[in-house]
Amino acid sequence: MIVEVLKKELVDISKRLDVKGYVQAAGGNVSVRVPGEKLFLIKRTGVTMAECCKEDILVVDFDGNVVHGYGKPSKEVNFHLGILKSRSDIQAVVHTHSNYAVALSNLGLELPMVSVTAEMYLHRVPLVPKAVPGTKELADSVITAFSDDESRQVKAVLMAAHGVCAVGKSLQDAYETADLVEGTAHQAFIEAILEGNKGYFKR
């Protein structure tokens, strides 16, 4: 059954995010659309990515109601739902609290396209203003960043003081986008350090 396959993949992606250090405590969340249905899967709140198992994955309808599973969805369920409802091309959403992306967002900057890969694949990663996690304000800002993108080139956003929201045509695709965003933020950090120490390399 497709739902069981997607649950397994969602758990696998969640654990990979933990291993990479892209989430802390019970932070971050992942969701995926159920093909052909107005349903999606998302981890229940309070469960760490490291401990996530299939029983922690909820089936939620497009009105935000849990139709299968026990517990409440992640507190960021509203921006996951809003993205999936507003963009039919998006099948999965990955939200991380990855360190370099959070640090960069606190400078009030969009993600610099410091590599050819980032420039070609990410195009642009806009910055969403700081808002309290789980609020309508944050959800509306994130949803707007994706839904107002008529070219459908926006694959990720930085959320100020919060992290990354990446999307994709599959869970693997969304995961790889989140990974590329954090890797690019790391490269931008290294570049900034080296730029400020050019004299050392001219010895």
C-alpha positions as CSV (number, residue, x, y, z in Angstrom):
1,M,0.0,0.0,0.0
2,I,1.4,3.4,-1.0
3,V,0.7,5.0,2.4
4,E,2.9,2.4,4.1
5,V,5.7,2.9,1.6
6,L,5.5,6.7,2.1
7,K,5.5,6.2,5.9
8,K,8.7,4.2,5.7
9,E,10.4,6.8,3.4
10,L,9.3,9.6,5.7
11,V,10.8,7.8,8.7
12,D,14.0,7.2,6.8
13,I,14.3,10.8,5.7
14,S,13.6,12.0,9.3
15,K,16.5,9.9,10.7
16,R,18.8,11.1,8.0
17,L,18.1,14.7,8.9
18,D,19.0,13.8,12.5
19,V,22.2,12.1,11.5
20,K,23.2,15.1,9.5
21,G,22.7,17.4,12.5
22,Y,20.0,19.4,10.7
23,V,17.5,19.2,13.6
24,Q,17.7,19.4,17.4
25,A,15.5,18.0,20.1
26,A,12.0,17.5,18.6
27,G,12.4,20.3,16.1
28,G,11.9,20.1,12.3
29,N,9.3,18.2,10.4
30,V,8.7,16.4,7.1
31,S,5.5,15.9,5.1
32,V,4.5,14.1,1.9
33,R,1.4,14.1,-0.3
34,V,-0.6,10.9,-0.8
35,P,-0.9,10.6,-4.6
36,G,-4.4,11.0,-5.9
37,E,-5.9,11.9,-2.5
38,K,-6.4,15.1,-0.6
39,L,-4.3,13.7,2.2
40,F,-0.7,14.0,3.4
41,L,1.5,12.4,6.0
42,I,3.4,14.2,8.7
43,K,5.1,13.3,12.0
44,R,3.1,13.9,15.2
45,T,4.3,16.6,17.5
46,G,6.8,16.0,20.3
47,V,8.7,13.1,18.6
48,T,12.3,13.6,17.7
49,M,13.5,12.8,14.2
50,A,16.0,10.2,15.7
51,E,13.2,8.3,17.5
52,C,10.5,8.7,14.8
53,C,8.9,5.4,13.7
54,K,5.9,4.5,11.4
55,E,3.5,4.7,14.4
56,D,4.4,8.4,14.8
57,I,3.3,9.3,11.2
58,L,-0.2,10.7,11.0
59,V,-2.5,10.8,7.9
60,V,-4.0,14.3,7.7
61,D,-6.7,15.6,5.3
62,F,-6.6,19.0,3.5
63,D,-8.8,20.5,6.3
64,G,-6.1,19.7,8.8
65,N,-8.0,16.8,10.4
66,V,-6.1,13.6,11.5
67,V,-7.8,10.8,9.7
68,H,-5.5,8.0,10.8
69,G,-3.0,7.7,13.7
70,Y,-2.8,9.0,17.2
71,G,-1.6,12.4,18.5
72,K,-1.5,15.9,17.1
73,P,0.4,16.9,14.0
74,S,3.6,19.0,14.1
75,K,2.8,22.5,15.2
76,E,4.0,23.7,11.7
77,V,1.3,21.6,10.0
78,N,-0.3,24.7,8.7
79,F,2.5,25.8,6.4
80,H,3.0,22.2,5.2
81,L,-0.7,22.0,4.4
82,G,-0.8,25.4,2.8
83,I,2.2,24.7,0.5
84,L,0.7,21.4,-0.7
85,K,-2.7,23.0,-1.3
86,S,-1.3,26.0,-3.2
87,R,1.3,24.2,-5.4
88,S,0.1,20.9,-7.1
89,D,3.7,20.4,-8.4
90,I,5.0,20.0,-4.8
91,Q,4.8,16.5,-3.4
92,A,6.9,16.8,-0.2
93,V,8.1,19.4,2.3
94,V,11.2,19.2,4.5
95,H,11.7,21.7,7.4
96,T,15.1,21.8,9.2
97,H,16.8,23.8,11.9
98,S,20.2,23.5,10.2
99,N,22.9,25.6,11.8
100,Y,24.5,27.6,9.0
101,A,21.1,28.4,7.4
102,V,19.8,29.7,10.7
103,A,22.9,31.8,11.3
104,L,22.7,33.2,7.8
105,S,19.0,34.0,8.1
106,N,19.8,36.0,11.3
107,L,21.9,38.4,9.2
108,G,18.7,39.3,7.2
109,L,20.1,37.8,4.0
110,E,18.8,35.6,1.3
111,L,21.0,32.6,0.6
112,P,24.0,33.6,-1.5
113,M,24.4,31.5,-4.7
114,V,28.1,30.8,-4.0
115,S,28.4,27.7,-6.2
116,V,27.4,26.8,-9.8
117,T,25.2,24.0,-8.4
118,A,23.3,26.3,-6.1
119,E,22.8,28.9,-8.8
120,M,21.6,26.3,-11.4
121,Y,19.4,24.3,-9.0
122,L,18.2,26.7,-6.3
123,H,18.0,29.8,-8.4
124,R,16.9,31.9,-5.4
125,V,16.2,31.2,-1.8
126,P,14.2,34.1,-0.3
127,L,14.2,35.1,3.3
128,V,10.9,34.9,5.3
129,P,10.6,37.4,8.2
130,K,11.0,36.2,11.8
131,A,7.8,34.9,13.4
132,V,6.8,32.7,16.3
133,P,6.9,29.0,15.3
134,G,3.5,27.4,14.9
135,T,1.7,30.7,14.3
136,K,-0.5,31.8,11.4
137,E,1.9,34.7,10.7
138,L,4.7,32.3,10.0
139,A,2.6,29.9,8.0
140,D,1.2,32.7,5.8
141,S,4.6,34.1,5.1
142,V,6.0,30.7,4.1
143,I,3.0,29.8,2.0
144,T,3.1,33.1,0.2
145,A,6.8,32.7,-0.6
146,F,5.9,29.5,-2.6
147,S,2.4,30.3,-3.9
148,D,3.4,33.8,-5.3
149,D,6.3,32.1,-7.3
150,E,4.6,32.0,-10.8
151,S,7.8,30.5,-12.3
152,R,7.7,27.8,-9.7
153,Q,11.5,28.1,-9.4
154,V,11.5,28.7,-5.6
155,K,12.4,25.4,-4.0
156,A,13.3,26.6,-0.6
157,V,13.1,29.5,1.8
158,L,15.1,30.6,4.8
159,M,12.9,31.4,7.9
160,A,14.6,34.1,9.9
161,A,16.0,32.7,13.3
162,H,14.2,29.4,12.5
163,G,15.6,27.3,9.6
164,V,14.9,26.0,6.1
165,C,11.7,25.0,4.4
166,A,12.5,23.0,1.3
167,V,10.1,21.4,-1.2
168,G,10.3,18.8,-4.0
169,K,8.6,16.4,-6.3
170,S,9.4,13.6,-3.8
171,L,10.7,13.2,-0.3
172,Q,14.1,12.5,-1.6
173,D,14.0,15.6,-3.8
174,A,12.9,17.8,-0.9
175,Y,15.6,16.3,1.3
176,E,18.3,16.9,-1.3
177,T,17.2,20.5,-1.6
178,A,17.4,21.1,2.1
179,D,20.8,19.5,2.1
180,L,22.0,21.8,-0.7
181,V,20.7,24.9,1.1
182,E,22.6,24.0,4.2
183,G,25.7,23.1,2.3
184,T,25.5,26.4,0.4
185,A,25.1,28.4,3.6
186,H,28.2,26.6,5.0
187,Q,30.2,27.5,1.9
188,A,29.0,31.1,2.1
189,F,30.3,31.2,5.7
190,I,33.7,29.8,4.7
191,E,33.9,32.4,1.9
192,A,33.1,35.2,4.3
193,I,35.8,34.1,6.7
194,L,38.4,33.8,3.9
195,E,37.4,37.1,2.4
196,G,38.2,38.8,5.7
197,N,41.6,37.1,5.8
198,K,42.9,37.5,2.3
199,G,46.2,38.9,3.6
200,Y,47.1,35.6,5.2
201,F,47.0,33.8,1.9
202,K,49.2,36.4,0.2
203,R,52.2,35.5,2.4
